[in-house]
Amino acid sequence: MAAKDGDGWARCDRGHQHWGVHGASGLLAVHHTLEGPYVLMQKRSWWSHHGGTWGLPGGARDSHEDAIASALREAREEAALAGDLLRVLGVYADDHGGWSFHTVIAEAAELLSAVPANAESAAMRWVPADRIDRKKLHPGFAETWPLVRPTLDPLVLILDMANIIGARAEHGWWRDRAGATTRLLTELSALADRGLERKIEGVADLTWRFPRMIAVVEGAARATTPPPLNPALSVLPAPGSGDDAIVEVVGAVRPWERALVITADRGLRDRVTELGAMVIGPSWLLSQL
């Protein structure tokens, strides 16, 4: 394994030639505003493959890299963009058969400064998502953009921890609710690290999804001392009713976020769906732990 060992041409099952012996990946950096999302676009240098077209910073994956590491490296090399200023939301895989391109979607808290950092980029520009199709696009990006566009809105998982633990039916959990909560939080943090893979009805599909997670705990579980957690997972002790706290969290999500409540409680389901949240049962989550 060595740096740049992915450089080279490959042919997919469709008979097309692509750059990247081990496949390729690109970074789709998105910044959300009340007027809509902005995407960081790269104009390719005239001499490069499909020169003069607009697409994403990206390139060949090395043999030792996963899609996320590769995309962040390419963004650093081509746009001087630091990965620690981005939060990965998900990965979209475009499989051509024998060769694939992974689009890594990452949220930026602001319109970060980005400039051409090597000869492959002619320009870097934040473009309103709804105006991207007005540009002369790289053919590969043009093909996947209509599929990737619906995935840009971040997902927030709001976890009814008491209901999830009850559905898990762990032996003796009712005698040690704080311990059961700590064990579940540890597993959820690991899940946040590796990403969710199961589909969600009504939500555009991604190969991996890295949502914000808010675990609402109540009653005896409020005494839980959380283990070190993935930064995307936070714990909210409910001052009173856990259901009331979950309803408040749903009402406070940002306008461009989609709230998904994990619960089997019918009464809570009715309350949060009235606010526009989606609901899915605990088995969807537990099956991924």
ROVEX-657240 format. One record per residue: residue in one letter; x, y, z of N, C-alpha, C, O, CB in turn. Coordinates in steps of 0.1 Angstrom, whole numbers, padded with zeros to 4 digits, always signed. Glycine has a CB too. Layout:
# ROVEX-657240
aXYZXYZXYZXYZXYZ;...
//
This chain:
# ROVEX-657240
m+0008-0012+0000+0000+0000+0000+0009+0012+0000+0018+0013+0008-0010+0000+0012;a+0006+0022-0009+0014+0034-0010+0005+0045-0015-0005+0043-0021+0026+0032-0019;a+0009+0058-0011+0002+0069-0016+0002+0070-0031+0012+0067-0038+0008+0082-0010;k-0009+0073-0037-0011+0074-0051-0011+0061-0058-0009+0060-0071+0000+0083-0057;d-0012+0050-0051-0012+0037-0058-0026+0034-0065-0028+0024-0072-0009+0025-0049;g-0035+0044-0063-0048+0043-0070-0048+0050-0084-0058+0049-0091-0059+0048-0062;d-0038+0058-0086-0037+0065-0099-0036+0055-0111-0028+0046-0111-0025+0075-0099;g-0045+0058-0121-0045+0049-0133-0059+0048-0138-0068+0051-0131-0038+0036-0130;w-0060+0043-0150-0073+0041-0156-0079+0028-0154-0071+0018-0153-0072+0044-0171;a-0092+0027-0152-0099+0015-0151-0111+0015-0160-0116+0025-0164-0103+0013-0136;r-0116+0003-0163-0128+0002-0172-0139-0005-0164-0136-0016-0159-0124-0006-0185;c-0151+0001-0165-0162-0005-0157-0170-0015-0166-0167-0016-0178-0172+0006-0152;d-0179-0022-0160-0187-0032-0168-0196-0025-0179-0200-0032-0188-0196-0039-0158;r-0197-0012-0178-0205-0005-0189-0196-0003-0201-0201+0002-0211-0211+0008-0183;g-0183-0005-0199-0174-0003-0210-0168+0011-0210-0162+0016-0220-0181-0005-0223;h-0170+0019-0199-0165+0033-0198-0151+0033-0191-0148+0024-0183-0175+0042-0190;q-0143+0042-0195-0130+0044-0189-0131+0054-0177-0137+0065-0179-0120+0048-0199;h-0125+0051-0166-0126+0060-0154-0112+0061-0148-0104+0052-0149-0136+0055-0144;w-0110+0072-0142-0097+0074-0134-0099+0069-0120-0108+0072-0113-0093+0089-0134;g-0089+0060-0117-0089+0054-0103-0090+0039-0104-0100+0033-0106-0101+0059-0095;v-0078+0033-0102-0077+0018-0102-0086+0012-0092-0092+0001-0094-0063+0014-0100;h-0087+0018-0080-0095+0013-0069-0108+0020-0067-0115+0020-0057-0087+0013-0056;g-0113+0027-0078-0124+0035-0077-0120+0050-0073-0109+0053-0072-0134+0030-0066;a-0130+0058-0071-0128+0072-0069-0138+0078-0059-0149+0071-0057-0127+0080-0082;s-0135+0089-0053-0145+0095-0044-0143+0111-0045-0133+0116-0049-0143+0091-0030;g-0154+0118-0042-0153+0132-0042-0161+0138-0030-0169+0131-0024-0159+0137-0055;l-0158+0150-0026-0164+0157-0015-0175+0166-0019-0172+0176-0027-0154+0164-0006;l-0187+0164-0015-0198+0174-0017-0200+0181-0004-0207+0177+0005-0211+0167-0022;a-0193+0193-0003-0195+0201+0009-0207+0210+0007-0209+0216-0003-0182+0210+0011;v-0216+0210+0017-0229+0217+0017-0230+0226+0029-0227+0222+0040-0241+0207+0016;h-0234+0238+0026-0238+0248+0037-0252+0252+0036-0257+0256+0025-0228+0261+0036;h-0260+0250+0046-0274+0252+0046-0277+0267+0051-0272+0272+0061-0281+0242+0055;t-0287+0273+0044-0292+0286+0048-0307+0286+0047-0313+0276+0041-0286+0298+0039;l-0314+0296+0052-0328+0296+0051-0333+0297+0036-0344+0294+0033-0334+0308+0059;e-0324+0302+0028-0328+0304+0013-0325+0291+0006-0329+0290-0006-0320+0315+0007;g-0318+0281+0012-0315+0269+0005-0300+0265+0007-0293+0274+0011-0319+0270-0010;p-0297+0253+0003-0283+0249+0004-0273+0254-0007-0278+0257-0018-0282+0234+0004;y-0261+0256-0003-0250+0259-0012-0240+0247-0013-0238+0241-0003-0243+0272-0008;v-0235+0245-0024-0226+0233-0026-0213+0239-0032-0213+0248-0041-0232+0223-0036;l-0202+0234-0026-0189+0238-0031-0185+0231-0044-0184+0218-0044-0178+0236-0020;m-0184+0238-0055-0181+0232-0068-0167+0235-0073-0161+0246-0070-0191+0237-0078;q-0161+0226-0080-0148+0228-0086-0149+0228-0101-0156+0220-0108-0139+0216-0082;k-0143+0238-0107-0141+0239-0122-0128+0232-0125-0118+0236-0121-0142+0253-0127;r-0129+0222-0134-0117+0214-0137-0108+0222-0147-0113+0229-0156-0121+0201-0143;s-0095+0220-0145-0086+0227-0155-0087+0222-0169-0092+0210-0171-0071+0225-0150;w-0084+0230-0178-0087+0227-0192-0080+0214-0197-0086+0207-0206-0083+0238-0201;w-0068+0211-0191-0061+0199-0196-0065+0186-0190-0061+0175-0195-0046+0201-0193;s-0073+0187-0180-0077+0174-0172-0088+0167-0180-0094+0172-0189-0082+0178-0158;h-0092+0155-0175-0103+0147-0181-0115+0155-0179-0119+0159-0168-0104+0133-0174;h-0123+0158-0190-0135+0166-0191-0131+0180-0185-0139+0186-0177-0146+0160-0182;g-0120+0186-0190-0116+0199-0186-0126+0209-0189-0133+0209-0199-0103+0202-0192;g-0127+0219-0180-0136+0231-0182-0150+0228-0177-0158+0237-0177-0137+0234-0196;t-0153+0216-0172-0166+0213-0166-0165+0215-0151-0155+0216-0145-0170+0198-0169;w-0177+0215-0145-0179+0217-0131-0183+0204-0124-0191+0196-0129-0189+0228-0128;g-0177+0201-0113-0180+0189-0105-0175+0191-0091-0176+0202-0085-0173+0177-0111;l-0171+0180-0084-0167+0180-0070-0152+0178-0069-0146+0171-0078-0174+0170-0062;p-0145+0184-0059-0132+0180-0057-0131+0165-0054-0139+0160-0046-0126+0188-0044;g-0122+0158-0061-0122+0144-0059-0112+0137-0068-0105+0144-0076-0135+0138-0061;g-0110+0124-0067-0101+0117-0075-0100+0103-0071-0108+0097-0064-0088+0124-0075;a-0089+0097-0075-0087+0082-0073-0085+0079-0058-0078+0087-0051-0075+0077-0081;r-0091+0068-0054-0088+0063-0041-0076+0054-0040-0073+0047-0050-0100+0055-0036;d-0068+0056-0030-0056+0047-0028-0061+0034-0021-0072+0034-0016-0045+0054-0019;s-0053+0024-0023-0058+0010-0018-0061+0010-0003-0069+0001+0001-0047+0000-0022;h-0054+0018+0005-0056+0018+0019-0067+0027+0024-0069+0028+0036-0043+0021+0026;e-0073+0034+0015-0083+0045+0020-0097+0040+0018-0101+0032+0009-0081+0057+0011;d-0106+0044+0028-0120+0043+0026-0125+0055+0018-0117+0064+0015-0128+0041+0039;a-0138+0055+0015-0143+0066+0006-0142+0080+0013-0139+0090+0007-0157+0064+0003;i-0144+0080+0026-0144+0093+0034-0130+0098+0034-0128+0110+0032-0150+0091+0048;a-0120+0090+0038-0107+0095+0039-0102+0100+0026-0094+0110+0025-0097+0083+0044;s-0105+0093+0015-0101+0097+0002-0107+0110-0002-0100+0119-0007-0105+0086-0009;a-0120+0112+0000-0126+0124-0004-0121+0136+0004-0119+0147-0002-0141+0123-0002;l-0118+0134+0017-0113+0145+0025-0099+0149+0021-0095+0160+0020-0113+0142+0040;r-0091+0139+0017-0077+0141+0012-0078+0149-0001-0070+0159-0003-0070+0128+0010;e-0086+0145-0010-0087+0152-0023-0092+0166-0021-0087+0175-0028-0097+0144-0032;a-0101+0168-0012-0105+0182-0010-0094+0191-0004-0093+0203-0007-0117+0182+0000;r-0086+0185+0004-0074+0192+0010-0064+0195-0001-0059+0206-0002-0068+0184+0021;e-0062+0185-0010-0052+0187-0020-0056+0197-0031-0048+0204-0037-0048+0174-0027;e-0069+0196-0035-0074+0204-0046-0081+0217-0042-0081+0226-0051-0084+0196-0054;a-0086+0218-0030-0093+0231-0026-0088+0237-0013-0094+0246-0008-0107+0228-0025;a-0077+0231-0007-0072+0236+0005-0083+0237+0016-0083+0246+0024-0066+0250+0004;l-0091+0226+0016-0102+0226+0025-0099+0216+0037-0096+0205+0034-0115+0221+0018;a-0100+0221+0049-0096+0213+0061-0108+0204+0065-0119+0209+0066-0092+0222+0072;g-0106+0191+0066-0116+0182+0069-0122+0184+0083-0134+0180+0085-0111+0168+0069;d-0115+0190+0093-0120+0192+0106-0130+0203+0107-0137+0205+0117-0109+0195+0116;l-0132+0210+0096-0143+0220+0095-0156+0215+0089-0165+0222+0087-0138+0232+0087;l-0156+0202+0087-0168+0196+0080-0173+0184+0089-0165+0178+0096-0164+0191+0066;r-0186+0182+0088-0192+0170+0095-0198+0161+0084-0208+0166+0077-0203+0174+0105;v-0193+0149+0083-0198+0140+0073-0213+0136+0076-0216+0132+0087-0190+0127+0071;l-0222+0138+0066-0236+0134+0067-0239+0121+0061-0248+0113+0066-0244+0145+0061;g-0232+0117+0051-0235+0104+0044-0227+0102+0032-0219+0110+0028-0250+0104+0040;v-0228+0090+0026-0220+0086+0015-0230+0080+0005-0237+0071+0008-0209+0076+0018;y-0229+0085-0008-0237+0080-0019-0228+0072-0028-0218+0077-0033-0245+0091-0027;a-0231+0059-0031-0222+0051-0040-0229+0050-0053-0240+0046-0055-0220+0037-0033;d-0221+0053-0064-0225+0051-0077-0217+0040-0083-0206+0042-0087-0223+0065-0086;d-0223+0028-0083-0216+0016-0087-0218+0013-0102-0230+0011-0107-0221+0004-0079;h-0207+0013-0110-0208+0011-0124-0205-0004-0128-0205-0007-0140-0198+0020-0131;g-0203-0012-0117-0199-0026-0120-0184-0027-0122-0179-0024-0133-0207-0031-0132;g-0177-0031-0112-0162-0032-0113-0155-0019-0110-0143-0019-0109-0159-0037-0126;w-0163-0008-0109-0157+0005-0106-0168+0013-0100-0180+0013-0104-0151+0012-0119;s-0165+0021-0090-0175+0029-0083-0170+0043-0079-0158+0045-0077-0181+0022-0071;f-0179+0052-0079-0175+0066-0074-0184+0069-0061-0196+0067-0062-0178+0077-0085;h-0177+0073-0050-0185+0075-0038-0185+0091-0036-0175+0097-0035-0178+0068-0026;t-0197+0096-0035-0199+0110-0031-0201+0111-0016-0210+0106-0011-0211+0116-0039;v-0191+0118-0010-0191+0120+0005-0198+0134+0007-0192+0144+0004-0177+0119+0011;i-0209+0133+0014-0217+0146+0017-0213+0150+0031-0214+0143+0040-0232+0143+0015;a-0208+0163+0032-0204+0168+0044-0209+0182+0046-0209+0190+0037-0188+0168+0045;e-0213+0185+0058-0219+0198+0061-0209+0208+0066-0200+0204+0075-0230+0197+0072;a-0209+0220+0061-0200+0231+0066-0209+0241+0073-0220+0245+0069-0193+0238+0054;a-0204+0246+0085-0211+0255+0093-0212+0269+0086-0220+0277+0090-0205+0256+0106;e-0203+0272+0077-0203+0284+0070-0197+0282+0056-0193+0271+0052-0194+0295+0077;l-0198+0293+0047-0192+0292+0034-0177+0293+0035-0171+0304+0034-0198+0303+0025;l-0171+0281+0037-0156+0281+0040-0148+0286+0028-0152+0285+0017-0152+0267+0044;s-0137+0292+0032-0128+0296+0021-0122+0284+0014-0117+0275+0020-0117+0305+0027;a-0122+0284+0001-0117+0273-0007-0111+0279-0020-0117+0288-0026-0127+0262-0011;v-0099+0275-0023-0092+0281-0035-0085+0269-0042-0082+0259-0036-0082+0292-0031;p-0083+0271-0056-0076+0261-0063-0062+0258-0056-0054+0268-0055-0074+0264-0078;a-0059+0246-0051-0047+0243-0044-0037+0236-0052-0026+0234-0048-0050+0235-0032;n-0041+0231-0064-0031+0225-0073-0036+0227-0088-0046+0234-0090-0030+0209-0070;a-0029+0222-0097-0032+0225-0111-0044+0218-0117-0049+0222-0128-0020+0220-0120;e-0050+0209-0109-0063+0203-0114-0075+0211-0113-0085+0209-0120-0065+0190-0106;s-0074+0222-0105-0086+0231-0103-0084+0244-0109-0073+0250-0107-0089+0232-0088;a-0094+0249-0117-0093+0262-0123-0100+0272-0114-0097+0284-0114-0099+0262-0137;a-0110+0268-0107-0118+0276-0098-0126+0268-0088-0129+0256-0090-0128+0285-0106;m-0128+0274-0076-0137+0268-0066-0148+0278-0063-0145+0290-0061-0129+0264-0053;r-0160+0274-0062-0171+0284-0060-0182+0277-0052-0186+0266-0056-0176+0290-0073;w-0188+0284-0043-0201+0280-0036-0212+0283-0045-0214+0295-0048-0202+0286-0022;v-0220+0274-0049-0231+0276-0058-0244+0271-0052-0245+0261-0046-0229+0268-0072;p-0255+0280-0053-0268+0275-0048-0272+0262-0054-0271+0261-0067-0279+0286-0050;a-0276+0253-0047-0279+0239-0052-0289+0240-0063-0288+0232-0073-0285+0230-0041;d-0299+0249-0063-0309+0249-0073-0304+0255-0086-0311+0256-0096-0321+0257-0068;r-0292+0260-0086-0286+0266-0098-0275+0258-0104-0269+0261-0115-0281+0280-0096;i-0272+0247-0098-0260+0239-0103-0263+0233-0117-0253+0233-0125-0258+0227-0093;d-0275+0229-0120-0277+0224-0133-0277+0234-0144-0278+0230-0156-0291+0217-0134;r-0274+0247-0141-0272+0257-0151-0258+0257-0157-0255+0263-0167-0276+0271-0146;k-0249+0250-0149-0235+0250-0153-0232+0239-0163-0240+0229-0163-0226+0250-0141;k-0221+0240-0169-0216+0229-0177-0210+0218-0168-0199+0221-0163-0206+0233-0188;l-0216+0207-0166-0213+0198-0155-0204+0187-0161-0206+0182-0172-0225+0192-0148;h-0195+0182-0152-0188+0169-0155-0198+0158-0158-0208+0157-0150-0178+0165-0144;p-0197+0150-0168-0208+0140-0172-0211+0131-0160-0223+0128-0158-0203+0132-0184;g-0201+0127-0153-0204+0117-0142-0212+0124-0131-0222+0119-0125-0191+0112-0136;f-0209+0137-0128-0216+0144-0118-0230+0147-0122-0240+0147-0115-0209+0157-0114;a-0231+0151-0135-0244+0154-0141-0254+0142-0140-0266+0144-0138-0243+0158-0156;e-0248+0130-0141-0257+0118-0140-0262+0115-0126-0273+0111-0124-0249+0106-0146;t-0253+0118-0116-0257+0114-0103-0263+0126-0095-0270+0123-0085-0245+0110-0095;w-0261+0138-0099-0267+0150-0092-0282+0149-0089-0285+0151-0078-0264+0162-0100;p-0290+0145-0098-0305+0144-0095-0307+0134-0084-0318+0135-0077-0313+0141-0107;l-0299+0124-0082-0301+0114-0072-0295+0119-0059-0300+0115-0048-0294+0101-0076;v-0284+0126-0059-0277+0131-0047-0284+0143-0041-0285+0145-0029-0263+0134-0050;r-0290+0151-0050-0296+0164-0045-0306+0161-0033-0306+0169-0024-0304+0171-0056;p-0315+0151-0034-0325+0150-0023-0319+0145-0010-0325+0145+0000-0335+0140-0027;t-0306+0141-0010-0299+0136+0002-0293+0147+0010-0288+0144+0021-0289+0126-0002;l-0293+0159+0006-0285+0170+0012-0291+0174+0026-0283+0179+0034-0284+0182+0003;d-0304+0173+0028-0310+0177+0041-0305+0168+0052-0307+0156+0051-0325+0178+0040;p-0299+0173+0063-0294+0165+0073-0306+0158+0081-0317+0163+0082-0286+0173+0083;l-0303+0146+0086-0312+0138+0094-0309+0139+0108-0297+0138+0112-0313+0124+0089;v-0319+0141+0117-0317+0141+0131-0325+0129+0137-0337+0129+0136-0321+0154+0138;l-0318+0120+0144-0325+0109+0151-0328+0113+0165-0318+0117+0172-0316+0096+0150;i-0340+0112+0169-0344+0116+0183-0349+0103+0189-0359+0097+0185-0355+0127+0183;l-0341+0098+0199-0343+0085+0204-0351+0085+0217-0347+0091+0227-0329+0079+0207;d-0362+0078+0217-0370+0075+0229-0363+0064+0237-0367+0052+0235-0385+0072+0226;m-0353+0067+0245-0345+0057+0251-0352+0047+0259-0350+0035+0258-0334+0063+0259;a-0362+0051+0267-0370+0042+0275-0377+0032+0267-0378+0020+0270-0380+0050+0284;n-0383+0036+0256-0391+0028+0247-0381+0018+0240-0385+0006+0238-0399+0036+0237;i-0370+0023+0235-0360+0014+0228-0355+0003+0237-0354-0008+0233-0349+0023+0223;i-0351+0007+0250-0346-0003+0259-0357-0013+0262-0354-0025+0264-0341+0004+0272;g-0369-0009+0264-0380-0018+0266-0382-0028+0255-0385-0040+0257-0393-0011+0269;a-0381-0023+0243-0382-0031+0231-0371-0041+0230-0373-0052+0224-0383-0023+0218;r-0359-0037+0235-0348-0046+0234-0350-0058+0243-0344-0069+0241-0335-0039+0238;a-0358-0057+0254-0361-0068+0263-0348-0074+0269-0347-0086+0270-0369-0079+0256;e-0338-0066+0272-0326-0071+0279-0330-0076+0293-0337-0069+0300-0315-0059+0279;h-0325-0087+0296-0328-0093+0309-0325-0084+0321-0314-0080+0322-0321-0107+0311;g-0335-0081+0329-0333-0074+0341-0331-0059+0340-0327-0052+0349-0321-0079+0348;w-0334-0054+0328-0332-0040+0325-0340-0030+0334-0335-0019+0338-0335-0036+0311;w-0352-0035+0338-0360-0027+0346-0355-0025+0361-0359-0016+0368-0374-0033+0347;r-0345-0033+0365-0340-0032+0378-0327-0023+0378-0323-0018+0388-0335-0046+0384;d-0322-0020+0366-0310-0011+0365-0312-0003+0352-0305-0006+0342-0297-0020+0364;r-0321+0006+0352-0323+0014+0340-0311+0022+0336-0308+0024+0324-0335+0023+0342;a-0304+0028+0346-0292+0036+0343-0281+0027+0336-0275+0031+0326-0286+0042+0356;g-0279+0015+0341-0270+0006+0335-0274+0002+0321-0265+0001+0312-0268-0007+0343;a-0287-0001+0319-0292-0005+0305-0290+0007+0296-0287+0005+0284-0306-0009+0306;t-0292+0019+0301-0291+0031+0293-0276+0033+0289-0273+0036+0277-0296+0043+0300;t-0267+0031+0298-0253+0033+0295-0248+0023+0285-0241+0026+0275-0244+0031+0308;r-0253+0010+0286-0249+0000+0276-0254+0004+0262-0247+0002+0252-0254-0014+0280;l-0266+0008+0261-0272+0012+0248-0265+0024+0242-0262+0024+0230-0287+0015+0250;l-0261+0034+0251-0254+0046+0246-0240+0042+0240-0236+0047+0230-0252+0056+0257;t-0234+0032+0247-0221+0028+0242-0222+0022+0228-0214+0024+0219-0214+0017+0251;e-0232+0014+0226-0235+0008+0212-0239+0018+0202-0235+0017+0191-0245-0003+0213;l-0247+0028+0206-0251+0038+0197-0239+0047+0193-0239+0051+0181-0262+0047+0204;s-0230+0049+0202-0218+0057+0198-0210+0050+0188-0205+0056+0178-0209+0060+0211;a-0209+0036+0189-0201+0028+0179-0209+0029+0166-0203+0029+0155-0200+0014+0184;l-0222+0028+0166-0230+0029+0154-0228+0043+0147-0227+0044+0135-0245+0027+0157;a-0227+0054+0155-0225+0067+0150-0211+0067+0143-0210+0075+0133-0226+0077+0161;d-0202+0060+0148-0188+0060+0141-0189+0053+0128-0183+0058+0118-0178+0052+0150;r-0196+0042+0127-0195+0034+0114-0206+0037+0104-0205+0034+0093-0196+0019+0117;g-0217+0044+0109-0227+0049+0100-0239+0039+0099-0237+0027+0101-0222+0051+0087;l-0251+0044+0097-0263+0037+0096-0264+0032+0081-0261+0040+0072-0275+0045+0100;e-0269+0020+0079-0270+0014+0066-0284+0011+0062-0287+0010+0050-0261+0002+0065;r-0293+0009+0071-0307+0005+0067-0314+0016+0061-0313+0028+0065-0314-0001+0079;k-0323+0013+0051-0330+0024+0044-0341+0029+0053-0346+0023+0063-0337+0018+0031;i-0346+0041+0050-0357+0048+0057-0367+0051+0047-0364+0059+0038-0352+0060+0065;e-0379+0046+0048-0390+0049+0039-0393+0064+0039-0395+0070+0049-0403+0041+0042;g-0393+0070+0027-0396+0084+0025-0383+0093+0026-0384+0105+0025-0405+0088+0036;v-0371+0087+0027-0359+0094+0028-0350+0089+0017-0348+0077+0015-0352+0093+0042;a-0344+0099+0009-0335+0095-0002-0324+0085+0004-0318+0088+0014-0328+0107-0008;d-0321+0075-0004-0312+0064+0001-0297+0069+0000-0293+0076-0009-0314+0052-0008;l-0289+0064+0010-0275+0066+0011-0269+0053+0015-0275+0045+0021-0271+0077+0020;t-0257+0050+0011-0250+0038+0014-0247+0038+0029-0249+0028+0036-0237+0036+0006;w-0242+0049+0034-0240+0051+0049-0245+0065+0052-0245+0074+0044-0224+0050+0052;r-0251+0066+0064-0256+0078+0069-0251+0081+0083-0251+0072+0091-0272+0078+0068;f-0247+0094+0085-0242+0098+0098-0250+0109+0104-0245+0121+0104-0227+0102+0096;p-0262+0106+0109-0270+0117+0114-0266+0122+0128-0259+0115+0135-0285+0112+0115;r-0271+0133+0132-0271+0137+0146-0280+0128+0153-0291+0125+0148-0274+0152+0148;m-0277+0124+0166-0285+0116+0174-0287+0123+0187-0278+0127+0194-0280+0102+0176;i-0300+0124+0192-0303+0130+0205-0310+0119+0213-0321+0115+0209-0312+0143+0203;a-0304+0114+0223-0309+0104+0232-0316+0110+0243-0310+0116+0252-0298+0094+0236;v-0329+0109+0244-0337+0115+0255-0339+0104+0266-0345+0094+0263-0351+0120+0250;v-0334+0107+0278-0335+0098+0289-0344+0104+0300-0345+0116+0301-0321+0095+0295;e-0351+0096+0307-0360+0100+0317-0360+0091+0330-0354+0081+0329-0375+0101+0312;g-0366+0096+0340-0367+0088+0352-0354+0084+0358-0345+0092+0359-0375+0075+0350;a-0352+0071+0362-0340+0066+0369-0328+0067+0359-0317+0068+0364-0342+0052+0373;a-0331+0067+0346-0320+0067+0336-0313+0081+0336-0302+0082+0330-0325+0064+0323;r-0319+0091+0342-0313+0104+0342-0300+0104+0350-0291+0113+0349-0322+0115+0348;a-0298+0094+0359-0286+0093+0367-0275+0087+0359-0264+0085+0364-0289+0084+0379;t-0277+0083+0346-0267+0077+0338-0255+0087+0336-0256+0099+0334-0272+0074+0324;t-0243+0081+0338-0230+0088+0335-0226+0083+0321-0220+0072+0320-0219+0086+0346;p-0229+0091+0311-0226+0086+0297-0211+0083+0296-0202+0090+0301-0230+0097+0287;p-0208+0072+0288-0194+0069+0284-0190+0079+0274-0198+0087+0269-0193+0055+0279;p-0177+0080+0271-0172+0088+0260-0180+0085+0247-0181+0074+0243-0157+0087+0257;l-0186+0095+0241-0195+0093+0230-0190+0100+0217-0182+0110+0218-0209+0099+0233;n-0194+0095+0206-0192+0101+0193-0198+0115+0194-0209+0117+0200-0199+0093+0181;p-0192+0126+0189-0197+0140+0190-0211+0141+0184-0218+0151+0188-0187+0149+0184;a-0214+0132+0175-0228+0133+0169-0239+0128+0178-0251+0130+0174-0228+0126+0155;l-0235+0122+0189-0245+0116+0198-0245+0124+0211-0235+0125+0218-0243+0101+0201;s-0257+0130+0214-0258+0138+0226-0269+0132+0235-0278+0125+0230-0261+0153+0223;v-0268+0134+0248-0278+0129+0258-0286+0140+0264-0280+0150+0269-0271+0120+0269;l-0299+0139+0264-0307+0150+0269-0316+0144+0281-0325+0136+0278-0317+0156+0258;p-0312+0147+0293-0321+0143+0304-0334+0151+0305-0334+0163+0305-0313+0144+0318;a-0345+0144+0304-0358+0151+0304-0361+0155+0318-0360+0147+0327-0369+0141+0299;p-0364+0168+0320-0367+0173+0333-0380+0167+0339-0382+0166+0351-0368+0188+0333;g-0389+0163+0330-0402+0157+0334-0405+0145+0325-0397+0135+0325-0413+0167+0334;s-0415+0146+0318-0419+0135+0309-0410+0135+0297-0406+0145+0291-0434+0138+0303;g-0405+0122+0294-0397+0120+0282-0404+0124+0269-0398+0129+0260-0392+0106+0282;d-0417+0120+0269-0424+0123+0256-0425+0138+0254-0423+0143+0243-0439+0118+0257;d-0427+0146+0265-0428+0161+0263-0414+0166+0258-0414+0175+0250-0432+0167+0276;a-0403+0161+0264-0390+0165+0260-0388+0162+0245-0382+0170+0238-0379+0159+0268;i-0392+0150+0240-0390+0146+0226-0398+0156+0217-0393+0160+0207-0394+0132+0224;v-0410+0159+0221-0418+0169+0213-0411+0182+0212-0411+0188+0202-0432+0170+0219;e-0405+0187+0223-0398+0199+0223-0386+0199+0213-0383+0208+0206-0393+0203+0237;v-0379+0187+0214-0367+0186+0205-0371+0186+0190-0365+0193+0182-0359+0173+0208;v-0382+0179+0187-0387+0179+0173-0391+0194+0169-0388+0197+0158-0400+0170+0172;g-0397+0201+0178-0401+0215+0174-0389+0224+0173-0390+0235+0167-0409+0220+0185;a-0377+0220+0178-0365+0229+0177-0355+0225+0166-0345+0232+0165-0358+0228+0191;v-0358+0215+0158-0348+0212+0148-0348+0223+0138-0357+0230+0136-0352+0198+0141;r-0336+0224+0131-0334+0235+0122-0343+0233+0109-0346+0222+0106-0319+0236+0118;p-0347+0244+0103-0357+0243+0092-0352+0233+0081-0361+0227+0074-0359+0256+0086;w-0339+0231+0078-0335+0223+0067-0332+0208+0072-0328+0200+0064-0322+0229+0061;e-0334+0206+0085-0332+0192+0090-0345+0184+0090-0356+0190+0090-0327+0193+0104;r-0344+0171+0089-0355+0162+0089-0354+0154+0102-0344+0147+0105-0355+0152+0077;a-0365+0154+0110-0365+0148+0123-0371+0134+0122-0381+0132+0116-0373+0156+0134;l-0364+0124+0127-0368+0110+0127-0368+0105+0142-0358+0104+0148-0359+0101+0118;v-0380+0103+0147-0382+0098+0161-0382+0083+0161-0390+0077+0154-0394+0104+0167;i-0374+0077+0170-0373+0063+0171-0382+0059+0184-0378+0061+0195-0359+0057+0173;t-0394+0054+0181-0403+0050+0192-0414+0041+0187-0416+0041+0175-0409+0062+0199;a-0419+0033+0196-0431+0025+0192-0443+0030+0200-0454+0024+0199-0429+0010+0195;d-0442+0041+0207-0453+0047+0215-0463+0054+0205-0459+0063+0199-0448+0056+0225;r-0475+0049+0205-0485+0054+0195-0488+0069+0199-0490+0077+0190-0497+0046+0195;g-0490+0072+0211-0493+0085+0215-0483+0095+0211-0486+0106+0206-0496+0086+0230;l-0470+0091+0214-0459+0100+0210-0458+0101+0195-0455+0112+0189-0446+0095+0215;r-0460+0090+0188-0460+0091+0173-0470+0101+0168-0466+0109+0159-0464+0077+0167;d-0482+0101+0173-0492+0111+0168-0487+0125+0171-0489+0134+0163-0506+0108+0175;r-0481+0128+0183-0477+0141+0186-0466+0146+0177-0467+0158+0173-0473+0142+0201;v-0456+0138+0174-0445+0143+0166-0448+0143+0152-0443+0152+0144-0433+0134+0169;t-0457+0134+0147-0460+0135+0132-0468+0148+0129-0467+0153+0118-0468+0123+0128;e-0476+0153+0139-0483+0165+0137-0473+0177+0135-0477+0187+0129-0492+0168+0149;l-0461+0175+0140-0451+0186+0139-0442+0184+0126-0433+0191+0124-0442+0186+0151;g-0445+0173+0119-0438+0170+0106-0427+0160+0107-0420+0158+0098-0432+0183+0101;a-0425+0154+0119-0414+0144+0121-0419+0131+0115-0430+0128+0114-0411+0143+0136;m-0409+0123+0111-0411+0109+0107-0409+0101+0119-0402+0105+0129-0401+0105+0096;v-0415+0089+0119-0413+0079+0130-0410+0066+0125-0416+0061+0115-0426+0079+0139;i-0402+0059+0132-0398+0045+0129-0397+0037+0142-0392+0043+0152-0386+0044+0119;g-0400+0024+0142-0399+0016+0154-0385+0013+0158-0376+0014+0150-0407+0004+0152;p-0383+0009+0171-0370+0006+0176-0363-0006+0169-0351-0006+0168-0371+0002+0190;s-0370-0015+0163-0364-0027+0156-0355-0022+0145-0344-0028+0142-0374-0036+0151;w-0358-0011+0138-0350-0006+0127-0336-0002+0132-0326-0004+0126-0357+0007+0121;l-0336+0004+0144-0323+0009+0150-0316-0003+0156-0304-0005+0154-0326+0019+0161;l-0323-0012+0164-0317-0022+0171-0310-0032+0162-0300-0039+0165-0327-0030+0180;s-0316-0034+0150-0310-0044+0140-0296-0039+0135-0289-0047+0129-0320-0045+0129;q-0293-0027+0137-0280-0022+0132-0269-0021+0143-0258-0017+0140-0282-0008+0126;l-0273-0024+0156-0263-0024+0166-0254-0036+0166-0245-0037+0175-0270-0022+0180;
//
